[in-house]
């Protein structure tokens, strides 16, 4: 199990967790400050394997898994930087090599 902790450099709010997920306002704050992050596949042939792992590890439905992966892209959009590192750790356990990358998304007002 991966433990994560985080502290806001602006307000000092702290968060700790064992499942790699940040919730509520703290997650929104992280996304606003750090942007959206994802994991980039080293080998596109791993896409199906990664979908299977994500369904098992994160209880994704098949529909969730489909929307999780950007079509024709090697980047899995995850969310916060901490969540992306958590996913990277899970995938490395299954010997799937990925790197962390920032994902640029258009924010709606």
Secondary structure as GFF3:
##gff-version 3
##sequence-region A 1 109
A	DSSP	beta_strand	4	7	.	.	.	ID=ss1
A	DSSP	beta_strand	14	17	.	.	.	ID=ss2
A	DSSP	alpha_helix	24	34	.	.	.	ID=ss3
A	DSSP	beta_strand	36	41	.	.	.	ID=ss4
A	DSSP	three_ten_helix	44	46	.	.	.	ID=ss5
A	DSSP	alpha_helix	47	58	.	.	.	ID=ss6
A	DSSP	alpha_helix	62	68	.	.	.	ID=ss7
A	DSSP	beta_strand	75	79	.	.	.	ID=ss8
A	DSSP	alpha_helix	81	93	.	.	.	ID=ss9
A	DSSP	beta_strand	98	103	.	.	.	ID=ss10
###
